[in-house]
């Protein structure tokens, strides 16, 4: 019995050590992704001028006049620190967990959202990028590992194009791969094309140009059938603050089936800081 117990103990220790190294490998990949995206920051960006808005639909001009102050360096890469709640359930039973996260956003190239969440003794942590989704339970047990396929890439593209609308508006100024259309008197639509993908996002603005809502059709399998298809996604923006010349929302509530009966805001973020890392 002692020999059997010793063997079992050795196996448990070996498995724990292997999982620990696996988790560290994920951490290293997260840090490499952060560094790669931060390096995409323009070294000497142009400064914002109202002449850049010529030809845009009126709601889009309003949006940029509100979100970017004249003379602001047009940084397109942001590091966003946030707390909030992350729902692991559904509309009837949200199962919200307290969340802390850091995100690097570099539209149109990609993003990484590195988070940890807890409810009572339960702990979940991991990261989400255009390349992967990886979550761990209690820091040691892998509970979700997805990505590396066209469905994941397309779904992630929708997410970070929409998030650029409220956290990196300079990345959505008209130019290569970015165009704007008029929807109605208070709504503009941005169309982003990148590496064969296309995503449209609608932004509703107030009279002063403050963005109030973003919405789009996202490629997602967050449905009862678990089948990838286009379905409504979006959220509400509020509590704006200035960050280095950008006026950005610090509260975001978003989820699937936005503006429909099944809407569930599983992502509720309270932004604590937005930085624009400088390229080395």
N, C-alpha and C positions, 0 to 999 in steps of 0.2 A: 504493500500500500504506500509506503514511503517513496518508493521509486516512481510509482504512478503519479503521486502527488507532485513530486519533483519535476517530472516531465511536463505535467499540466502547468505548473508554475513557470517553467522555462518557456513553454509555448505562449502563455498569456503575456509574459514580459516581452518576448520577441514580437508578438503582434502589436503590443502597445508601442514599442520603440519604432516599429515599421510605420504605424499610423502617425506617430509624432513626426517622423521624417517626411512623410507624405504631406502632412499639414504644413511643415516648414517650406516644402517645395512650392505649395500654393502661395504662401506668403511672399516668397521670392518672386514668383511670377507676377503677383499683384504689384510689388514694388517696381519691377521692370516695366510693367504696363504704365504705371504712373509716370515713370521717368521718360518713357517713349513719347507719351502724349504731351508732357510738359515741354519737351524739346521742340514741339511744333509751334510754340508761341513765336509770332513775328518778332524779330530782334529790334527792328526800327519801324514800328507800325505808323501808318498814316494817321493823322488826327481828324476827328470828326468835324465835318463841315456840312452845312445844310445843302450845299450844292450836290452832295452825293445822293440826295433824295429826288433829284429831278426825274420826272417820268413815272414815279411810283404812284399807285392808287392813294387817294387822300387818307384813308384809315392807316395805311402803312407809313405814310409820312408822319402822321400823328404819333404812331407807335415809336418810331425812331427818335422823334423830337423829345418824347417823354423819357425814353430809356437811356439815351446817350446825350450827355451834355456837350455843348460845343467845345472843341479843343481837346476832347478826351482821346488818348491814344487808343487805337482800335485793336485792342487785344482780343483774340479769338479763343484763347484757352483759359479756362477757369478751374480753380480748386475750390470746391464748395464743402463747407463743414456743416453738419446738420444733426439735430436730434428729432424726435417725433415718435410716431407709431407706425408699425408695419403689420398689416392684417394677414394672418395665415389661414383665415377661414373664408366665410362667404357673407352675403348681405344679412342673412338671418343670424349667423353666429360669427362675427368678425374675428374673434380670437386675436385681438390686438396685442402686440408685444412692444415694450419700450425699445426704441431704436436709437443708435448712434451710428453715423456714417460719414465717410469722406468720399467725395466724388471728384474725379478729374474729367473734364468735358472738353473735347476737342473736335467739334463738328467741322467737316464731315468725316474725319478719319476714325473717330471712335470715342469711347468713354470707358471708365472703370468706376464702379460704385462698390466701395469696400465697407461692409457693415457688420455690426454686432447687435443682437436683440435679445431681450430677456423678458420672462414673465414668471415671477416666483423663482423657483430653482431651475427652470428651463432656460437653456442658453443655446442660441443659434448664431452662427457667424459665417462669413464667407464673402464672396464677391460676384459681381455681375458685370460682364463686358460684352462687346460685340463678338467676342470669340468663345466665351464660356459663361456658364452659370454654375457656381460651386458653393454649396452650403454644408456646414458641419454642425453636428449636434454635440454640445458640451465641449467643443474644441477638439474632439478626438474621433467622432464617428461620422463618416461621409454619408449625407442623407440626400444629396441632389448633385448630380454631375451631368450637365447637358451642354450642348454647343457643338461648334465645328461643322455645322451643316447649313444649307441655304435658308431653311426656315428660321433658325435662330438668328442668323445674320440679318435677315429682312426684318424680323420683329425688333431686334435691337436698334436697327437703323431708324425705325419709327420713333422709338423712345428718345434717342439722343438728338434727333432733329427737333422734336417737340420741346425738349428741355433747353435747347439752344434759344428758343423763342423767349424764354424768361430768364436764362442765366448768362447767355453769351450773345446778346443781340448783334454785336459787331460781326459775328460769323454769318449773319443772314442779310447783310447789306447786299444789294444787287451786284452780281458779278458772275464769273464762270460757275455754272451749276446751280445758281440761285436766281429765281424769278418770282415776281409778285403779281397777283391778280386781285381785282375788286370782287367782293362777294356782295356786300351791301354797304349802307352808309357808315356802319360801325364795325365792319368785318373785312379783313384782308386775308388772302390765302398765299402762303409761301410754298413754292415748289422747289425741292432740292433733288438734284440728280448727282449720283456719285457711283462710279464703278458698276454701271448697269442697273442700279437701283433708283427708284423714284419714290419720294414721299411728299405728300401735300399735308399742310397743317393750317387750320383756320385759327386766327386770333381775333377775339372780340375786344375792342378798345372803348374806353370812356371818352367823353368829350375832350378831355385834356390829353388823351393818348395813352393813359395808363392801361396796360393789358389786363383784362379781367378774367378771360377764359381762353384756354386752348383746347382744340378738339381735332381729332383725325381718325381715319380708319386705319387700325393697326392690324398687322398680320400676327395672329395669336391663336393659341390652342387653349386659352383660358375660358373654356366653355364645357358644358356637361358632356359633350361628345369627345372632348380632347382632340379635336380636329383643327388643324391650322386653316384659318380663313380670315378675311377682313371683317373686323367688327369695331364698333365705336369705342374710343378711348379718349379720355380728356380730364380736365380738372379746372379748379378755380385758383386764382392768384390773389394774394392780399399782403398787407403789412410791408409796404415797400420802404427800402432804405437805399442810401447812396453808398456805393463801393467804388472808389477810385474813378469817379465821374460817370459811373453807370447807376441807374436807378432800377433796382431789381426787387422782386418779391422775396420776402423771407418766410412766407407761409404758403405752402402748396398742398392742396388736397386733390388726389387724382386716382383714377381707377378705370376698370373695364365697364363697358356699356354706359358711358357718360351720357347724361340727359335722357336715359331710358329708365323704365321701372326697375330693371335689374342692376342699376348703378351701385357699385360698392367701392367707396374710396379706401382702398387698402393701403395707400401710400399717403401719409400725413406728415409733412416735413416742416420743421421749424429751423430755418437757416440761422446759424450763429456767425458765420463769416464767409465771405467770398474773396478770394485772392486771385491775382493774375500772375502766375509764376513767370519770371523772366528767363529767357533762353540763355544758356551759358555761352 
